[in-house]
Amino acid sequence: MKRTVAPFVAALGLALAALANAHESAGDGPGAPVARAGSNKPVATDIAAVRRKAPDARAYFTDLELQDQHGRTVKFYSDVLAGKVVMLNFIYTSCEDACPLITQAIVAVKDQIPEIFGSPVHFVSISVDPVTDTPARLRQFAASNRADVEGWTFLTGDPANVAHILKKLGQFSEEREAHSTLLIAGNVPAKRWSKIRPEAPAAAIAERLRALAAAGVQARVHE
């Protein structure tokens, strides 16, 4: 049967909107959020002042060890964040609704930014159920959702390390089902961050990532 793209995208958007409201415990993100994709309202009006007050990223995030979907040991700041523009989201592999849908929505964002995905923009999906989510399960989840690509890292690891990092990101929840569906995007060197609702249009999220990537160029020009 021939399927058209538009009805699928529309249905995906409606499903994400409903799931985001029912499947979220939002918290404050790291550094200084500057805007929400899908909204014209700025989160911070004096960005320069906020950036000056933002903590050093390595000290804030710590450099705790985790494992990626290939079983490699990585340090969260040095190997995953440093020098990059990142978009982070939070999943668990046994989730049957929000996590696969949001991952598929992020794939649509990736497809809109081929010129910057992988360098400087990287996607990072962090398991909120590290006891269950082995690297092999993360790799299978990524493959099932067309997310098994260079430039997209899935992370699990020691539960204490994962919990500590989730708390730093303002996304820790005692119950995995109550985890936040928010996306957190940031230009790590420039200390610019955005919280993004997952049901925002892929084009709007793509533009936010382009703006964040450009912010790093502007920061270097004005140094």
C-alpha positions in Angstrom: 0.0 0.0 0.0 1.3 3.4 -0.9 1.7 5.7 2.0 2.1 9.5 1.9 4.4 11.4 4.1 2.2 14.3 5.1 -0.5 12.3 7.0 2.3 10.4 8.9 4.0 13.7 9.9 0.7 15.2 11.0 -0.2 12.1 13.0 3.3 12.0 14.6 3.0 15.6 15.6 -0.4 15.0 17.3 0.9 11.9 19.1 4.0 13.7 20.3 1.9 16.7 21.7 -0.3 14.3 23.7 2.6 12.2 24.9 4.7 15.2 25.9 2.0 16.4 28.2 1.3 13.0 29.7 4.9 11.7 29.9 6.9 14.5 31.3 8.4 15.8 34.5 10.2 18.9 33.3 13.3 20.3 35.1 15.7 23.1 34.6 18.4 22.4 32.0 22.1 23.3 32.2 23.8 26.6 31.7 21.6 29.3 30.2 18.6 28.4 28.1 18.1 31.0 25.4 14.9 30.1 23.7 12.3 27.4 23.2 11.8 26.1 19.7 8.2 26.7 18.5 7.9 29.8 20.7 8.9 33.4 20.1 9.3 34.1 23.7 13.0 34.4 24.8 14.0 32.6 28.0 16.9 34.9 28.7 16.9 38.6 27.7 20.5 39.4 28.6 22.3 36.4 27.0 25.8 37.9 27.4 25.4 38.4 31.1 23.9 34.9 31.7 26.8 33.4 29.7 29.4 35.1 31.8 27.7 33.7 34.9 27.3 30.2 33.5 29.6 27.6 35.2 32.5 26.0 33.4 30.9 23.1 31.4 33.4 20.4 32.4 33.1 21.3 36.1 29.3 21.5 35.8 28.6 18.3 33.9 31.5 16.3 35.4 33.5 13.9 33.4 31.9 10.7 34.7 32.3 7.5 32.7 29.4 6.0 30.7 29.1 3.5 28.0 27.9 4.1 24.4 25.8 1.8 22.3 28.9 0.1 21.0 30.1 -0.8 24.5 32.9 1.8 24.5 33.7 3.6 27.7 33.3 7.4 27.2 33.7 10.4 29.5 30.6 12.5 29.5 32.2 15.9 29.0 35.5 15.1 27.3 34.2 12.5 24.8 30.5 13.4 24.4 30.1 17.2 24.9 33.4 19.0 24.5 33.7 21.3 21.5 30.3 20.3 20.1 26.8 21.5 19.5 24.6 18.8 21.1 20.9 17.9 21.3 20.2 15.7 24.2 17.1 13.6 24.9 16.1 10.9 27.3 14.8 7.4 26.6 14.4 3.9 27.8 14.4 1.0 25.4 11.3 -0.8 26.7 9.2 2.3 26.2 6.5 1.7 23.6 5.1 5.1 23.0 6.9 8.4 23.6 10.5 7.2 23.3 10.2 5.7 19.8 8.0 8.5 18.5 10.4 11.2 19.8 13.4 9.4 18.4 11.7 9.2 15.0 10.9 12.9 15.2 14.5 13.6 15.9 15.5 11.6 12.9 13.3 14.0 10.9 15.3 16.9 12.3 18.6 15.1 11.4 17.4 14.8 7.8 16.9 18.5 7.6 20.5 19.5 8.7 22.9 17.3 6.6 25.3 20.2 6.4 25.9 20.4 10.1 24.9 17.0 11.5 27.9 15.1 12.7 30.1 18.2 12.8 29.5 20.3 14.7 26.0 19.0 15.7 25.8 15.7 17.6 22.7 14.0 19.0 22.9 12.3 22.4 20.2 10.0 23.8 20.7 9.1 27.5 18.9 6.0 29.0 16.9 6.7 32.2 16.9 2.9 32.8 20.6 2.0 32.8 20.0 -1.2 34.8 18.0 -2.6 31.9 19.5 -0.7 29.0 22.7 -2.5 28.0 24.7 -1.2 25.1 23.3 -4.0 23.0 19.7 -2.9 23.8 20.5 0.7 23.0 22.1 -0.4 19.7 19.0 -2.4 18.8 16.7 0.5 19.8 18.8 2.9 17.6 18.6 0.6 14.6 14.9 0.0 15.0 14.3 3.8 14.9 16.8 4.7 12.1 19.1 6.3 14.6 22.0 4.0 14.3 24.2 6.6 12.5 27.5 8.4 13.0 27.0 11.5 15.0 24.3 10.1 17.3 25.4 8.6 20.6 23.3 6.5 23.0 24.5 6.3 26.6 24.0 4.0 29.5 26.3 3.0 32.3 26.7 2.8 36.1 23.3 3.8 37.5 24.9 6.2 40.0 26.8 8.0 37.2 23.7 8.2 35.0 21.6 9.5 37.9 24.2 12.2 38.7 24.3 13.4 35.1 20.5 13.4 34.8 20.4 15.5 38.0 22.9 18.0 36.5 20.7 18.2 33.4 17.6 18.8 35.6 16.0 15.6 34.1 16.2 13.1 36.9 13.1 11.2 37.9 12.7 8.3 40.4 10.3 6.6 37.9 11.5 5.9 34.4 7.9 6.4 33.0 7.9 9.9 34.4 11.1 11.0 32.7 11.2 14.3 30.8 10.5 14.3 27.1 12.1 17.7 26.7 15.0 18.1 24.3 18.0 20.1 25.5 20.1 21.7 22.8 23.3 23.5 23.5 26.5 25.0 22.0 28.9 23.7 24.7 31.8 26.1 24.0 29.6 29.1 23.6 27.5 28.2 26.7 24.2 28.7 24.9 21.4 26.4 25.6 17.7 25.8 24.6 14.9 23.7 25.9 12.9 22.3 23.1 9.5 20.6 23.2 9.6 17.4 21.1 6.4 18.2 19.3 7.8 21.4 17.8 8.1 21.2 14.0 11.2 19.5 12.7 12.0 22.7 10.7 11.8 24.8 13.8 14.2 22.5 15.7 16.5 22.4 12.8 16.7 26.2 12.7 17.4 26.3 16.4 20.3 24.0 15.9 21.6 26.1 13.0 21.4 29.2 15.2 23.3 27.4 18.0 26.0 26.2 15.6 26.3 29.8 14.2 26.6 31.2 17.8 29.9 29.4 18.2 31.3 31.0 15.0 30.1 34.4 16.1 31.7 33.9 19.6 35.1 33.1 18.0 34.8 36.2 15.7 34.2 38.5 18.6 36.9 37.0 21.0 
